[in-house]
Amino acid sequence: MFATRSGNVSSRNAGRTSARNCSKKSGIGFPRQSSMTGWKLRPDGRWEGERVIVKAIRTILIGLTVATGIVAPARSEEMIDEIVAIIDRSIILKSDVLQQMAFAALQQGLSREQLAGAQAEQMFRSILDNMIQDELLIAKAKEDSLEVPSEMIEQRVRDHMKSMKDERGAAEFHRQLQSEDLTEREVRDRLRERFRKEAIRQMMHNRMIQEISLSPREVANYRRRHEGRLPPFYSVSHIMVSPQANKGRKTEAKERAEALLVKVRSGEDFAELAREHSEDPGSGPRGGDLGFFSRGDMVKPVEEAAYSLSPGEVSDVVLSEFGYHILKVEEKQGTRVRARHILIGLKPSDSDAAAAYQRAVKLLERVRAGEDFAEVAKAESDHAESAKNGGRLGTYSDDQPPPGFASVLPSMTLGSVSQPVQTEFGWHLVKVDDDESSLSEIVRQVKMQAHFEQVLAETRQKLYIDIRFQ
């Protein structure tokens, strides 16, 4: 329950240039709030892209049979019905765990080589443990006679069905149902069960939070116990200073984009020009193809340009924080658009990077002179998502630090602010939060974790549990 995934640093503000880094949903390595962020539910109740992911996880795990015994690629169909755990009247299949492994592996960017042997087995066991905990919570809710209002679930199902039809278009939605050999009723049933479980988990979580009390003395004791060192659980804030391309670089990039637009409008193949010239490492090799996206997925200038075009049309040069784009809309389905783009990025020079460092140093001087860190973050940080919260990134633990700051945090203490720390996104001033609000939240989470484990232990004693994965 620790290492809260709040305040991930979005690539929209960090300056990445891959295709989906033009998306507001990308991250830069800080923990995400939800592992499902950016995924859409398919008509069959699974997450969109699941078939691709299942293939990917098999690619990642294939060859690990001898080391882990988790996957048997030669007869992969047989593992679909293999039971790895029974909790009361619920079962967990090996395929269920592997699907969750797929999401985790792909979102963490783990290759087949990185996910080797013991690491694959460790991930499998960890995900299985989490799934067992979910089933225990549901069993506890049933024991406590917690009821989810049926109308609330039905409204969510209706809303989601409408959203999927609007997004894809009615014809495409029904075509997809036919391809999956599903009826609308089956889709509704699967969604209903998924939403019911989600609601039960949330109700149990809310109930346990209400059972936790917190006194000022407990917060003071936590501060006193960990004075002069980094606590095992802590809150982090930061101020980010990103290098900005100078005027000369911007002019050069714009001229290159305008020259490419002339080639596009003279009849040269858009996809080939994207492969040759686009500086988007994600979509460039695919001919600039961004795939389908919806409103809110892309940064505003890209979104507005794409939605203003009809299929086959090409935009003027569009400026975003990533650089200059040329867009071509390929097709539209309902409220979704599929487009290609060519990106000429705004690359800061060495002198731009040096200027960003000097700005970070000056901000550090202001903080050390007594200015409030949170107020400086709100006014000066280039990471808009956390700046509005005073630079707050979230709560972490000593074994799960924010990756970009893992090297500097062990030497820090409550309330301390680091020297400028460099990441691929610029320079950061890092603070271990020591305000009452942050410490209260940490102590509450510590108590919540202990209470959660106690509830699970008591529930385990009352149920039939058979863990078959050894």
KOLVEXLUM-738812 format. One record per residue: residue in three letters; z, y, x of N, C-alpha, C, O in turn. Coordinates in steps of 0.05 Angstrom, whole numbers, plus 5000, padded with zeros to 4 digits. Each point is the difference from the previous one (the first is absolute). Layout:
ALAZYXZYXZYXZYX...
end
This chain:
MET500049765016500050244984500050255017499650224990PHE500849745036500050245017497350075011498049884992ALA501950325025497550125010498450094976497749924996THR503550264988498750104976497350125006499650155019ARG498449774965497350085005499450274988498050034985SER503650175020499450264988498850185021500649995024GLY497650194966499050215018498149905021500150115022ASN498149704972498149925021498250235006499350164983VAL499949865042498350225009497149944993498849815010SER500150354972497349954990498050095020500350205014SER497549644989497950085018498650254990498750135016ARG501649934959498850254990501050235016498550195006ASN504049815002501250215015500049955030500450185016ALA499249574991500349935029497350035015500050015024GLY497849994961497550065014498449765008498450025019ARG502049754969498449775007497250034988499550174982THR498649665028497350044990498649754991497549995000SER503949804993498749764989499350054971500950204988ALA497449635001499150044972502350034981500150204986ARG501749625014502250024982502150195010502050064986ASN497750055038501750215009499250274988501350205004CYS496549804982499450234983501449974974499950174982SER501449605016501649944976502850105003501149995022LYS500150104956502850095001501949775002502450055003LYS496749704995501849784999500549865027501549815001SER497250295020500349875025502650085013501250204993GLY499749645027502450065014499550015030497849935009ILE504150175007499650015029501949835015500450045024GLY500849774963501849825014502950034993501649835007PHE499150384978502750014990500149824975498049974986PRO504449915008500149814978499150124974500650234994ARG497949624991499050084974502149964978501849835003GLN498050324976501949974978499549744985501949884991SER495650045007499449764985497849865014498050125007SER502449614997497949855013497549984983497949915011MET502250164964497749984982498650274997498250024984THR502750185030498750264997497049985005499249885020GLY499350244962497150005004498549764988497650004999TRP503949794992498749774987499950044970501850124989LYS496249784998499750024971500149724988499049815011LEU502250174966500249754986497449924988498750164986ARG500549595019497549904989500449924971502349984991PRO495549974994500349914972501549744997501149954978ASP498949885043501449744997503050035007501449805001GLY499550455004502950035006500649985029502350055008ARG495749895009500550005029499250275011499050174986TRP501549865040499350265013497149995009499149805011GLU499550424985497250025007499649955029501650095017GLY496449754990499449935027501449745009499949935023GLU501449944958501749775007498349775011500949865019ARG496650104970498449785011499250065029500049815016VAL499450444990499450075027502449965018499849905022ILE502650174968502449975015500749715005500949935022VAL498749904958500649725004498349895022500949845017LYS496550244983498249915022501050115027499949865020ALA501050394979500950135025502549865011500249955024ILE501749984958502449875010499449735011501349915018ARG496749954970499249745011498850045028500449845017THR498050374986498950065026502250065020499949915023ILE502150254969502250075017501649755008500849975023LEU499749854957501849785005498649755010501449815009ILE496050174988498649765007500449945030499950185016GLY500649584991500549935027503050005007500849925022LEU500950164959502850005005501449754989502449985001THR496049844988501249764987501849855019502249924993VAL496950045031501649845019502650155007502149875003ALA497750395000502350165008502150034978502450005005THR496650034970501950074979500149804977502049974987GLY495849895009499949814977499750154974500349874979ILE499250395021499950154975497449964985499949974976VAL497950025039497349994987498649755009500049935024ALA498649954958498349775006497250074993499149944978PRO499350205040497550114992497949794991498350074984ALA501949695026497949814993500249934971497949924988ARG504450105000500349934972501650214986502149954988SER497050305014501550234991500549994970501950124990GLU496249754995500449994971502649864992501250074979GLU499649735037502349854993502650165000501949944986MET498150285030502550155002500550174975502250114997ILE495849924986500450174976502349914984501650164990ASP498849575006502049904983502549905015501649864988GLU498650215037502449905015502450184994499950255005ILE502249634986502450154993501750035025500649815013VAL500250454993501750045023502950074992501849995017ALA498650084957502750064991500249984970498150064986ILE504249845005500649994971502650154996502049945013ILE498050264970502450154993500449994970498550124985ASP503549735007500549954972497549884988499349775007ARG499450374974497649894987497450125011497949964989SER502350195033497750145011499249865026501749895015ILE495750114991499049885025498650225016498950194989ILE501149775037498450175018498149825015500849815013LEU496650264986498049845013499450115028500450235006LYS498749595011499250095027497850214999500050195015SER498249784966497850204997501150274993498950215008ASP503349804976501350264992501050145026499650245003VAL501649615014501150125025497850095018500150215012LEU497749634990497850075018498650254990499050165017GLN500949884957498850254990501650245009498950215008GLN503849774991501750225009499850035030500050235010MET499749555005499550025029497550155005499850165019ALA498149794965497550145004500350304998499050145018PHE502349954961500450294997501650115024499250205011ALA502949664997501750105022498450015026500150195015ALA498449594991498549985025497850225001499750135021LEU498849904957497850195001501150295001498850165014GLN503349894971501050285000501450075026500150245007GLN500949565008501250065026497949985022500650065023GLY496949874969497949995020500249775020499250025023LEU502049764968500549775018497549835002498849934979SER500350015045497749835004500949715001502449945000ARG495749885001500649725002501649945026501749835000GLU497650315021501349965026502950104999501849875010GLN498650364976502750114999501849844982502449985005LEU496549914974501549844981499949715009498649844988ALA502950105032499849745012502649854998502250115001GLY497649634996502249815001502550094986500150014975ALA502050055041502650064989499950254982501550024980GLN496850175026499950254984498949944972501050114981ALA497049715017499049934974502149864984500450054976GLU501049765036502149864986502350184992501149984978GLN499650215039502150194994499250184976501750044982MET495850055017499150164978500049844974500850104979PHE498349645023500049834976502849974989500450034976ARG501549915042502849964991501250264988501449994980SER498050235033501050264990499050064972501550084983ILE495949885013498850064974501049804979500650084977LEU499749675030501149804982502950084992500749984977ASP500950115042502750084994500050234980501650004981ASN496650205023499850224981499349914972501050104980MET497149715018499249904974502249854987500350014975ILE501349845040502349864989502050204990501249964978GLN499350265037501850204990499150124974501750054982ASP495750005015499050104975500649824977500950084978GLU498749665026500549804979503049994993500849974977LEU500950065044502950014995500850244983501849984983LEU497050255023500650244984499249964971501450084982ILE496349805014499149954973501949804985500650044977ALA500349765038501949814988502750144993501249944979LYS499650245039502550154995499750174975501850034984ALA495950105013499550174977500149844974501150094980LYS497849675022500149824976502849924993500850004977GLU500849945044502849934996501650234988501749964983ASP497650295025501450234989498850104974500850214990SER497349645000498650074974498750285001500050144980LEU498949935043498550245002497349974987498549815006GLU500950364975497549984986498150235006500950235001VAL496649715004498050215004498850074973498949824987PRO501150435005498850084974497149914999498450085017SER500949754964497349904998498050224996497749985011GLU502950234974498150214995499350155026497850095004MET504249935014499550135026497949845016498250125012ILE502249624988498149835015497250014987498050025013GLU502049974960497450014986498550265005497650005002GLN503950225000498850265005498850005028497850115004ARG503649775015498949995028497549835001498150075013VAL501949714972497649834999497750154988497850005011ARG502750144966497850154987498950225019497650035003ASP504350115010499150225018498449895023498050125008HIS502949655003498649895023497349894993498050045015MET501849834962497449904991498150244996497649985008LYS503350234980498350234995499150135027497750085003SER504249935016499450115026497849845014498250125012MET502049624987498049835014497350034987498050015013LYS502050004960497450044986498850275006497650025005ASP504050194995499050275005499050025029497950125005GLU503549755013499350035028497549855007498350105015ARG501349664974497749845007497750044981497749955006GLY502950154970498050004978500249744985500549795011ALA499250224963500549774983498249775007500849775001ALA496650295005498149785006500849865026500049755001GLU500750405019500849885026502649844997500349795012PHE501550324972502649864996499549734987501249805009HIS497250184970499549754987498349815018500349764998ARG497950365018498549835018501949875020499649765007GLN502450395003501949895019501749784987500649805012LEU500150244963501549804985498449744999501149785005GLN496450244989498349764998499849865027500049765001SER499750405020499749885027502549855008499949815016GLU502550284974502549875006500749794979502149885002ASP496250084978500449814979502750064986501649824995LEU498850434997502450094987499450144974497850114996THR504149884986499950164975501950235002501850015017GLU497850194966501850235000502849914993501950115011ARG498449704972502749904993501449895025502450055003GLU496149805013501349885024500850235019502149985013VAL496250224990500750235017502650134990501750065016ARG498449994958502450134988502549835005502150105006ASP497649644991502349825005501050025028502450015005ARG495749995015500850015028501350275006502050025015LEU496850204975501250265005502750024987501950115012ARG498449784964502650014986502149865016502350115002GLU497149665010502049865016500750155026502350015008ARG495650105004500550165025501850244995501950055014PHE497450104964501650244994502849934991501950155005ARG498449624982502749924991501849955024502350085001LYS496649785019501649945024500650255015502350045010GLU495850144992500550265014502250154986501750115013ALA498349904960502050144985502849885004501950155002ILE498249594998502649865004501150075027502450055003ARG495949935018501050075027501150285001502150055011GLN496450144976500950285001502650034984501750165009MET498649714969502550014984502349905016502250115000MET497449665014502249895017500750195022502450035007HIS495650095005500550185022501650244990501950085013ASN497350034965501450234988502949934993501850165004ARG498649604985502749924993501749985025502350095000MET496749795021501649975025500650275012502250045012ILE496050154987500550275010502350124985501850135012GLN498349844962502150124984502749875006502150124995GLU497949645015502549865006501150085027502249925008ILE496350245007500950105026501350274998498850194990SER503649835020501450275001500250085029500049845018LEU500150424986500050115027501950235002500150184983SER501649825037502050215004499450165024498849905019PRO502050354982499650175024501349885025499050045022ARG503249814974501349885023498249795013499949985025GLU498649874959498249795011497850135017499349895021VAL499750344969497950145015501250105026498749985021ALA503650144978501350115024500649785020499750045024ASN501149734966500649775018497549905014500149935024TYR497650074961497549925012499250195023499149915021ARG501250354974499450205020501849965024499050015023ARG503649954973501949985022499449755017500250015024ARG499349774962499549745014497650025019499949875021HIS498150294971497550005015499550265015497850065008GLU504350104995499750265014499349945029501149835014GLY496950324996499149985028498149775005499449955023ARG499649924957498049795004498249974975500550124979LEU497449725024498249954977501249784982500549785010PRO500050284965501149804982498049774995497750045006PRO503349734984498149784994498150084978497849894999PHE503050294983498350104979500150305001502150125003TYR495650014995499850295005497650124985498249864993SER502050405003497850154987498650175021501350115018VAL496049904980498450155019498450224986498949964979SER501050275034498250224992498350085024500749935023HIS497150204972498350085023498550264993499750074976ILE499450065044498150224998497549925016500349945024MET497450064964497649925014498250245006499650174982VAL499449845042498250215008497449865009499949875021SER498050164964497449875005498250195016499850244993PRO498849665027498050175014497850084981499049834984GLN500250425016498050104983497550085016500250135021ALA497549784971497550065014499550305000500450144980ASN498849965043499550295002497450084986498549834991LYS501050435007497750104985497449905011498149934985GLY501750045042497649915012499349714993497749934994ARG504449905005499649734992499149984971498349834993LYS502950334990499350004971497050084997498649884984THR500650325030497250094998498149785009498049954987GLU502749925035498349785011499849774980497849904995ALA504450024993500049784980498450074976498549844990LYS501850415000498550084976497050005006498449914983GLU500850185040497150015007498949715001497749964991ARG503849855020499149725001499749894972498149864994ALA503850204989499949904972497650124986498649854985GLU500950405018497750134987497449895010498149974984ALA501749965041497649885011499549724988497749934994LEU504549925002499749744987499250024971498549844990LEU502550364997499350054972497050054997498749904981VAL500250255038497150054999498549735003498049964986LYS502949865031498749745003500249844975498049874992VAL504350134995500449854975498050114979498749844986ARG501250425011498350114979497049995006498350044983SER501149905042497249965007499149714996497749935005GLY504249904987499349734993501049785018499549764995GLU502050315026501049795018502249844986501450114982ASP498949645025501849824987502950085005500950025022PHE500650034956502750105001501849805015501650075018ALA498249674975501749805012499649985029501949975016GLU495650044993499449985029501150245015501149985022LEU498650264966501150245013503049985002501250095020ALA500149804959502949975001500849805023501950065014ARG496749724988500649815021499850125028501549955018GLU496550224985499450125026501850245006500750045024HIS500050124956501350265006502850044989501550165010SER499249694969502650054987502349945019499949805014GLU502150374986502349965017502449884985502350015009ASP497049874968502049854985499849715009498149864993PRO503950045022499849735011500249794978499349775005GLY501850304972500249804978497449964985499149784997SER499750444994497649984983497450025016497949904991GLY502250225032497550045016498449755004497650004994PRO503749795017498549755004498949874975498249835001ARG502850254976499149904974498050194987499650004976GLY499250175040498150194989501350224984498850124982GLY503749945025501550224986501249924973501050174986ASP498849575007500949924973503050024997501549875015LEU499450294966502850044994501049814978502449994994GLY495749864994500849824978500650174975499550244999PHE501649634981500750144975502750135003501849895013PHE498550354976502550145000500350164974498050054986SER504550025008500650144975501050285007500550065023ARG499950104957501150275004502849975011501649844990GLY499050325030502649995012500149835025502050015015ASP495949834990500049825023499250155025501049955022MET497150244976498950145023501250285002501050114980VAL498750015044500850285003498350174981497749924994LYS503450304997498750154979497150085005498449964982PRO500950155041497250095003498049764998497950034988VAL502949745022498249764999499849914971497949944990GLU504450054996500049914972498350194983498449904984GLU502050365018498550194984497049985004498450014982ALA500949965044497149975006498849754988497950004988ALA503649775015498949754990499850004970498049904989TYR504050204997499950004971498050204988499449994976SER499750205040498150194990497149905002498250124989LEU501449665026497349905004499349774981501849864990SER495750105006499049774985499149795020499450075023PRO500449684968499049795019497450085013498150084986GLY501849895041497650065015500050285012498450065017GLU503450124973500150275010501650025025501849845005VAL497650375011501450055025501350284999498850194990SER503549835021501550255000499150195021498549925018ASP502450334980499950185023502149915020501449814995VAL498850335028502149945019502750084988500350224990VAL501649595011502650044987502250005022500049825017LEU501750384983502150025020502649894989500950084978SER500449745036502849914994501650025026498950085021GLU503649854978501650015024499149805021500950025023PHE497449794969499149805019497450095014499449895022GLY499250304967497650095012497950074979500750064977TYR496849925031497850064982498749744990499349825015HIS500450174958498949764987497350064987499550224991ILE498849585009497749994982500349754983500449785010LEU499550264963500449784982497549924984498450184993LYS501349575002497949904982501349814980501249805008VAL498550264967501149824979498049784995497750054994GLU503349705007498349774995500149914971497949944988GLU504550055000500249914972502650094988501950075015LYS498349934959502450064986500549784979498249904987GLN504450035011500949804980502450124985502150025012GLY497650054963502250124986500850265015498450185004THR504249835003501050235015500049965030501150175014ARG497749614995499949955029497350085012498050004986VAL502150075039497650085015499849845025501949955014ARG495649964993499549885026498250195015497850074991ALA503150015033498550195016499949925029501649845010ARG496550285004499849985029500650285012499650204986HIS501349815039500250265012499549985030500249795012ILE499050434999499850045029502150215007500150214989LEU501549725030502250185009499550095028499749845019ILE500450424985500150125027502850125003500650214987GLY501049665029502850075001500650265015498450095017LEU503950024978501050235015501849905022502449954995LYS496550035028501649885022501350225017498550165012PRO504149854989501350205016499449955030499749775009SER500250455006499649985029502749965014502150004987ASP497849955039502549985015501750254998502549994999SER496250245001501450254998501350034972502150124997ASP496549774982501250004973502549834999502050084988ALA497949695026502449825001502350145015502349974992ALA497050175029502150145016501350224983502450055002ALA495950094982501150214983501949894979502050124993ALA497349644996501849874981502749935012502150034988TYR497849885037502649935014501750255003502450004995GLN496350225013501550255004501250104973502250115000ARG496349854979501150084974502449824993502050114989ALA497949635017502349834994502450085016502349994990VAL497350095035502250095017501350254988502550025000LYS495950164991501150254988501649944974502150124995LEU496949694989501549924977502749875007502050044987LEU498049805035502549885009502050225009502449984994GLU496650225019501750225008501350144976502350085001ARG496149954978501150134976502249834987502150104992VAL497549635007502049824989502550015017502350014989ARG497449995037502450005018501450275000502350025007ALA496250184985501350274998501650034974501350204995GLY498549594987501750014976498550004974501249984978GLU496150035022498549994975500249724988500149805015ASP500050194959500349754986497549835003497850094995PHE502549665014497849825005498249974975497650015002ALA503749944976498549954975498450244992497749974991GLU503450275013498550244992497650055019497850084991VAL502649865035497850035019497849794993497650065002ALA503249704990498149794993498350094976497649974999LYS503850144981498650094976497950215006497850004988ALA502850185030498350225007497849945020497850114999GLU502949705020498249975023498749735004498049985014SER503149814974498949735005497249974989499450094978ASP498949775038497349954991499849744983497949934991HIS504449945005500049774983501050084972502450014995ALA495750074988500750124975501849824982501750104986GLU497849645015501549824983503050015005501550004981SER499350005044502850005006501150295002502450054996ALA495850145011500950285003501450104974501950145002LYS497049794975501150094975502949904996501450114984ASN499349675030502749904999501650065025501949865007GLY497450365006501450085024499549815024501749985018GLY496149884982499349825022501049724996499649835018ARG501850124961501349744996498049774998498250014983LEU502149795034498349764999501249774985498649854986GLY504050125016501349784986502349875016500850115021THR500149664969502249865012499049755015498349864990TYR502750095034499149795017502449855011502350084997SER497149695016502149855014499349965029497750045008ASP504349885008499449985029498049795006498750015021ASP500949794961497949805005497450064986498149855003GLN501850374982497650084987499750315001500250134980PRO499449975045499750295003497250094991498249834999PRO501450434996497350104996498449955026500850115020PRO497049744979498649915024499350225020500349975024GLY498850264965499250225019502350115016499550135021PHE503049834970502350125014501949795011502250065009ALA496949694992501749785008501150035029502249915006SER496250225011500950025028502150225004501649975019VAL498550234964501850225005502649974984502150105009LEU497949764969502349994982502549875013502250094995PRO497549695020502449875011501950185016502449955002SER496550265010501650185016501150244984501350175012MET498149844962500850224984502749944985500849774998THR500450444992502549984985499850154974498150154995LEU503949824988500150144974499750305005501550125015GLY496650004972499650295002498350105023499350245001SER500049585017498450095023497150044994498949874981VAL499750305034497250064997498649935027501050095021SER496849774978498649925024498450225013499450204987GLN499849755038497950165012497449924985500049804986PRO497850365017497549924987499149725007499949935024VAL499549914956499149735003497149984992499350094978GLN499049805039497249994994499249744986500849785009THR497650244970498749774988497050074998499250225008GLU499349604980497150064998499450234980497850094998PHE504350004988499650214980501050275009499750204986GLY501449815038500950255011502849985012500749795010TRP500850434989502750015011502150024978499550134980HIS502749735024502149994979502750075012500749925022LEU500850234963502950035005501449814981499650024976VAL502049815035501349794984503050064998501350075019LYS499849914957502850054995501349764986498949894981VAL503450025029501749814986501850154981501850145009ASP497749844965501450174981503049944999500949775001ASP500650454997502949974998501250164977502450044998ASP495950054983501050154977501449814980499549765001GLU502150354982501649844982498249834982500749774994SER497150354996498349854982498849755013500049794988SER499050245036498849785014502149785006499449764996LEU502950325014502149805006501049864975500549765000SER499750394978500949884975498049794991500849784990GLU496650285012498049814992500149745018499649784989ILE500950265037500249775017502449824993499749764997VAL502650364999502449854993499649864973500849774997ARG497950374985499549874974498249765003500449794987GLN497650235030498249775005501449775013499549774994VAL502350295025501649795013501749854979500049755000LYS501350404983501649874979498249854980500849794990MET496950335004498249874981499049735012499749804985GLN499750205041499149755013502149784998499449774993ALA503150315012502249804999500349904971500449764996HIS499450424985500349924972497749824991500449804986PHE497250275023497649854994500349715010499449814986GLU501550165039500249745012502249834986499749764996GLN502450384995502149864985499049894974500549774992VAL498050404993498949924974498149765004500149814984LEU498250205037498149785004501549755007499349784991ALA502850245026501649765008501349874975500049764998GLU501150414985501349894976498049874981500549804988THR497150325010497949894983499049745010499549814985ARG500250175042499149755013501849774992499049774996GLN503650285003501949784995499649884972500949784995LYS497950374986499849924973497349874993499749894978LEU498450125040497349914994499249765017501149955021TYR497049904968498749795016497950145018498250134991ILE502149835035498250125019499149785020501749865012ASP495750114991498949805018497950145018497850064990ILE502949985035498150135019498749775015501249855015ARG496250134981498549775011498550065026499049825013PHE500950444994498750075025502149995023501950154999GLN497649685020501949975022498750075026501249995022
end
